[in-house]
Amino acid sequence: MQHAKRWLYLVHRWLGVLLCAFFAMWFISGVVMMYVGYPKLTQAERLERLPPLRISTQGSDRVLEPAEALRRAGLAGPLQDLRLAMASGGRVVYLAVPAAASGDTAPRPRRAPAPAVIDAITGDRLERINAAHAMASARAFAKEPDLQIEHQGTIDEDAFTHSRALDVHRPLHRLHLGDSAGTVVYVSGTTGEVVRDAPLQERAWNYAGAWIHWLYPLRGNVFNPYWTDIVNWLSIAGIVLTVTGAVVGVMRWRFAGRYKTGSRTPYRGFMMRWHHVFGLVFAVITFTWIFSGLMSMNPWKIFDSGAAPLRLQAMNGGPLVLPAQAATVQALLSAASPNTRELRWVRAAGHTLVLAQAPAGAPALLDATTAAPHAWQPGAVSEAATHLLHHAVVRTETLTAYDLHYYDRAAHTMTGGSEKPLPALRVVFDDRQATWVHIDPHTGAVLGRTDSHRRTSRWLFGMLHSWDWLPLLERRPLWDIVLIVLSLGGAVMSVTGVVIGWRRLGVKLQVKT
């Protein structure tokens, strides 16, 4: 018994020496992340920065119709997506994504294919994005013609571009806008679009927030191949440290009676005493956050269900093919808001449609042949959704309010920034994975899917780590107060552990010398 107790103390002591600094860093950086997230360019921000879509219908600046532009660019096959906007180099361009291979058993692609970029006036396909093109994109994004924009070269990855969603755009052009906010933008090396912006204040706070919290100093260098394993095993070691500390703390605390000092803790030193007290009080929340942080990594793919990919072409009645008698671009713009920033041709629930996107609000939904506003027949989207899987639909729900599995977060948060419109449809399938699919009833677009494995991840990560429990999120600043108090308590526990560990290590080094 004494031998086991000694090992318990030793494991906690030396794991604490190694990990308490990480714990303190995680607690403090977590508070920063509550208010400043990792840089991203949301859909709303992207649309806001695009100029209003104005086109010429005659002369040398006449915008080609989409079918003619695709023909000149040599794109004859069906499409997955087609957009028209002043999105690349300050020019009006078409961005066309070829359709994925058909077939119900096609594997889910690791990343979306890069769009083909077509000059909407000449029909030329843009094959290479040079520095001048990137400068023009940055200037259009900035909307301030007098700025002294600096092209800082091309990069594959830096501190603010580790996101895998950017892989299709690498290499990236990095440019400093020279504006009052000290904004750096990243321009896609494949499409010429601005794909990320990072003002100086956001970058600075990130070094004390997401960048250090996620151990991103180990990304983009020799440690990059081992980053996932490092985070996983540090988390596991942290769990062992927390559990052993809680056991030792309980064993040393006098619940009945007191030590000779009159205290319930045997430790007389300031640091040891408060480490003991704060360790007992904040042991559960520390364990919860370290464990849920491990769950965020989907360690060893435990949340991968092996579910079949959604049959999007079956739902939509095939890939996107432009109608033979398509509405002109001018007709579509005339039917939409004068503040339209982007036209997007899509195939949805058996119809070829055009989404006219303004900076805010839901897009106008237009018929691609007539340019008339499109209205769905009752039940049309729900009926089309039944083709997403080879399984029966258990039920279809209309969500008019957010719930525990479909909810919105602030744009700066890890799970925020994506479109979560209301109302939304939830289609529940009778498959082994208990798949739910969320659909926008306005556009007919699939917003996302979840299954039993992902819903478990939502509880073990989203709920336990971010506390994104709606009754608490909807009662701010209560959410802020709870998380800050718990984080500061954990930080005190960790910092006292750092001091104790440093002293212990110093004593050992002195003995050796």
N, C-alpha and C positions, 0 to 999 in steps of 0.2 A: 504493500500500500504506500509506504513511504517512498519507495523507488518510483512508482507511478506518479506520485505527487511531485517529486523532484523534476521528472521529465515534463510534467505539465507546466511547471514554472519556467523551466529552461526554454521550452518551445515558445511560450508566450513572450518571454523576455527578448529572445534573439530575433523572433519574427517582428517584434515591436521595434527593435533597433533598425531593422531593414525597411519596415513599411509605414511607420507612423508619419514620416514626412509625406508619403503618398496620400495617406488618409487626410492630413491637414490640407494638402493641396486640393484634393477632391472636394472636401467640404467647402472651402473658400471659393474655388472656381465654380462650384455648383450654384452659389448665390449670384455670382456674376452672370451666369447663363440664364438665370431667371429673367434678366432684363436685356441682355445683349447676346444674340445667337451667332452661330457661324455664318459668315457672309453667304448670301444667296440672292438671286434675282427672281422674284416671284412673277407669276403671270400678270398680276395687276401692275406691278412696277414696270415690267417689260412693255405692256401696252401703253402705259402712261408716257413712257419715253419715246414711243414711236410718233413720228409726225402724222397729222391727219392725212388720210389717203386721198390725194388729189391726182387726177389723171387727165391726160390730153387725149382727145379722140381724133386728132388730125395732125398733119405735119410730121416733122422728123422725131418729135417726142411722143408720138402716138403709142399708147400701150397696147401690146398685142393681146388678143383674146387667149385664154389659157390653152385651148387646143392647138392654136398656131404656135404658141411659145414652146409647148411640149414637142411638137413636130420638128421645129427648127433645132431643138436641143437633142433630138434623137431619142426621146423617151416615148415609146409607143405602147408599153404595157400598162396594165391596170395599176392603180395607185392605192396607197394606204391613206395619204394625206396630201393636200395641196393648199398652200397659203400664198396670198399676195399682200405685200406690205413694203414700205420703205425701210427695210430691215437690214440691208447689207451695203456698206459703203455709201450711205446716203442715197442709194438708188432704189427705184421700184423694182422688186424682184419677185419671181415665183420661187417658192421652196417646195419641192416635190419629193415625197417619200414613196419609193416603189412598194407595191403590195408584197406582204409576206407570202411565202409559199403556202398554197392551200393544202388542206388535209387536216383531219381532226386529231391526228396523233403527232403532228409536228411539235418538236421540243420548243419550250419557251425560250426565246432568244435572251442572251445575257444582257444585251443592250440594244437600244433602238438604232436602226441604220441611219447613216448621215443623209440629210436631205441633199438632193441635187439643187444647185442654185442657178437660176436662169434669169438673165437680164430681161426684164419685161418689155423693153423697147426694141432690142436687137434680136432677142432669142438666143444670144450666145450663152453658153454654159461657162460659169466661172469655175475654173479648175484650181486656181491658186490664189490664196489670200496673202498679198504682200503688205509691207509696212504702210504704204500710202493708202491702201484700201482700209486697213485697220484704223488708220488715223481718221479717215472720212467717217467710218462707223462710230468712232468715239465722239467725233464732233457733232454728229447728228444726235447721238444719245445725250450729250451735254446740253444741247439747246442754247448754248452761249457762244456765238461766233468769234468772240474776241479772246477766248481762252488760249493760253500757251500750252498746248497739249504736248506731252513728251512721250515718245515711243521708247519704252524701256527694254525692248527686245522680245524674243519669243522664249517661252518656257514650256516644259512638259508638265511640271507640277511645282507649286510652292506652298507656303504655309496656309493659303486661303483657297486652294483649288484641289484639295485631296478628294473631293466628292467623285464617286464613280460615275455619276450622271454626266460628268464633263469629259469622260474618256473619248467619246465620239468626236469631240471638238479639238482634241489635242493634235499638234502643239497649239498653245494659246499665245496670243499677242497681249502683252501687258503694257498698259498706257496710263500715265498720270494725267488727269484732266487739268490740273492747275487751278481748280476751283477753290472756293473758300472752305469747302468741306474736306479738301485734300483727298478727293476720290481717286481710287485706282480702279480701272475697268479691265476686264479680260475679254478679248475678242476671239471668237472661234476661228481656228486655222482652217476649218473645212467649209463654213458657211459665211463667215464675215460678220455674223451677228454678235452683238454684245451679249455675253452669257453670264456675266457676274460683275457686280459692282461692290466695292468695299471702301467706304469713307474712312478717313484717318481715325476718327474716334472709334469706329467699329473694329478696325484692325488692332488698335492699341488695347482695347478691352479684351479682345480675343486672346491675346497673349496671357491674360490673367483668367480667361474663361475657357471657351470650348477647345482652343488649341492645346492648352496644357491639360485640361480635364480628360480629353480623349487620347492623351499621350501622342499627339501629333508630332512632337519633336523626333519621334522614331519613324515617321513616314517620309518617303521620298529620299531615303539614304540607304546605307548598308543594312540597316535593321528592318527595312520595309517588308521583306519576305516573311519576317518573323513577328511582325507587329500584332497580328491576331493572337498568336500563341502567347506572346508576352503579356498582353492585356488579360487573356483568359487565366493564365497561371498566377499572375499578380492578384487577380480577384479571388481565386481559390485560396491562395495563401492568406489573403485578407480575411476570408471567411474563417479559416482556422485560427488566425490571430484573434478575431472577435469572439469566437466560441470559447477558446481557452482563457481569454481575459475575463469573460463573464463567469466561467466556472471558478477561476481563481478568486475573482472579486467576491462572489457569494461565499466561498469557503472562508475567506478572511474577514468577512463582515460579521460582527456580533449582533444578531437579531434579538437575542435575549441576553441581557447583561452588557457590560462594557469592559474595555481593557483598563489597565491600571491608570492610564492617562485620563480616564473618564470618557473616552471617545469610543465609538463603535468600530472605528478603523484602527488597525495597529500601527499605521504609519505616522511618524511624527513630522517628517519633512514636509514642507509646503507643497512641493511638486507631487510627491508620492501620495499625500493625503488627497489632493484634489483630483489626481488621476484616478484614484480608487473611486471617489464619489461620482465624478462625471462618467467614469466607465460603467458603473452600475446603472446610472440613470439613463445613459444614452446607448447602452449595449444593443438594445433591440433595434433602434432606428439605424445604428451603424451596420448591424448585420443585414437589415432590410435593404439598405442602399448598396452595400457591396454585392449582395446576392443578386439584386435586380440589375445592377450594372453588368454583372456576368451574363444575365439573361438577355441583355440588350445585344450581346455579341452573337446570339444564336449559337452557343457553343456546340461544336460537333454536329451542327445542323439538326438539333433536336426538335426545332419547330417547323421543319420542312415536312409537309404531309405527303408529298408525291402526288398531289392532285393533278388531274388532267388540265391542260391549258383551256382557257375559254375559247369557244368557237365563234369568234367575233364575226367572221365572214358569214357564218350560218345565220347569226342573229340579224345581220345587216342586209342579207340578200346578195352577198358577193362583195368583191372589192369595189373601190371607187373607179367608175368609168364615166367620163364626162358625157352628157347627153349630146346627141347629134345636133339638136337645135337648142343649144345652150343660151341662156340669157347673157347679154353682153355685160362686161364689167361696169360700164356706165349705167346700165339699167339697174344693176344690183346696188350700186352706190346711191342712185337716186331713190331707191326704195328704203334705204337705211338711214341712220343718223348722219348728219353732216360731220360729226365728230368720229366717224368710223376710222379705226386705225389699221384694221386687217380684215381681209376676206378669206374665209377658209372653206373649201369645198370638202364635204364629207359624205359618206354613205352611212345612213342610220335607219334601222328598222324598215328596210325595203325602199327607202327614198334617197334620192340624191339631192342634197341640200347645201346651202351656203350659210355659214355663220358670219354675220357682220359684227365684228367686235369693236366696241367702244372701250375707253379706259375703265369704266366702271359699269356695274350692272350686268344682267344677263344679255347674251348676244341676241341680235335680231335673227330670226330663223326664216330664211327665204327659200323658195322653190328654185332649184338650179336651172329649170327650163323657162319659167315664166317671170321670175323675180318677185312673185307675189308672196305675201306672208304665208308661212306654212302653219297649219293647225293640225295636230294629231287627232285621228279618230279615237273615240273612247276605247281604252284597252289595247291600242295598237302597240305601244312600246312594251307593255307587259307581255303581250302575246309573242312578240319578237324575241323577248328575253328567254322564253322557254327553250329556245334552240341553242343556248349557250353551252349546255352540257347534255350528254346522253342520259339524263336522269330526269325523273318527274319533278315538277315543282310542287313543294308542299304547300306553300302559301306565298302571296305577294302582299307586302305591307306598304302603306304610304306614310312616310315619316314627315310629320309637320313640325317636329321639334327634335333637337339633338338628344341622343341617349348615350349609354355607356360604350357603344361600339361604333357610333357614327356621330362625330362631334368635331368642332372646329377649335383650333388653338391659334394663339397669336402668331403672326407671320415669322417672327424671329426664332420661335421655338423649333426644336428638332423635328417635330411632326407637323408644324404649321406651314402655312404658305400655299398649300394645295387647295383646289376648289372643293368646297363642301356646301353646295347650295341646298336650300330647302324650298319646297318639299323635295323629297327624294324617294325613290322606290327601293325596297329591300326584297329581293327575290331569293327565297329559301329553297334549296334543292335537297332532294332525298338521296344524296350520294354518301359514300362511306365517310368522307371528310366533313360532312354537314356544311357544305358551301353556302355562303351568303354573298350575293352580288348587289352592289349599290349602283343605281342608275339615275341619271338626271332626266326627269320626265319632260323637261322643256326641250332638250336637244337630242335625247335618246342615247347619250353617250354613257358608256360604262365608267363609273367613277372609281371603282375599286372592288376587290373581292377579299373575303376573309373566310377562314374555315376553323375547325375546332382547334387545330394547332396554333393558328395565328391569334385566335381569341385567348388561348392560354398565355401566349406571349404578351398580349395586351395587358393581362392582369399581372403577370410576373415582372414585366418591365414597365409599361406605361403607367399602371396604377401605383406600383410600389416605388418606382424611381422618381417619376415626375408628379405623382399625386394628382393626376388628371381625372379626378373624380368630380363629376359635374356639380353635385351639391356644394362642394368646396370651391371649385373654379368660379362658380356663379356668385360667390360671396366674398369677393375681394374687397378690402385687403386682408380678409381672414386667411386666405390661402398664402399670401405673402408672409404674414406674421408667423404662421405655424412653421413654414419651411425655413424662414430665417432663424427663428429661435432654435429649431432642431439642428440646423447647420452650425450655428455658433456654438451650441453645446458640444456637438461632435468635434468642432475645431479645437475647443479648449481641451477636451480629452486627448486629442491627437497632439497638440502642441506640448502639453505636459509630458506626453509620451516621448516626443522628440527630445526634450530637455533631459529626461531621465535616461534615455538611450544614449545620448551624447555623453553624459557624465559616466555612464557605465562603460562605454567604449573607451573613454579617456582614461579611466582607471585601469582597464585591461592593457591599454597601450603603455601606460606608465610602468606597470608591473613588468611587462616584457622588456622595456628599456632599462 
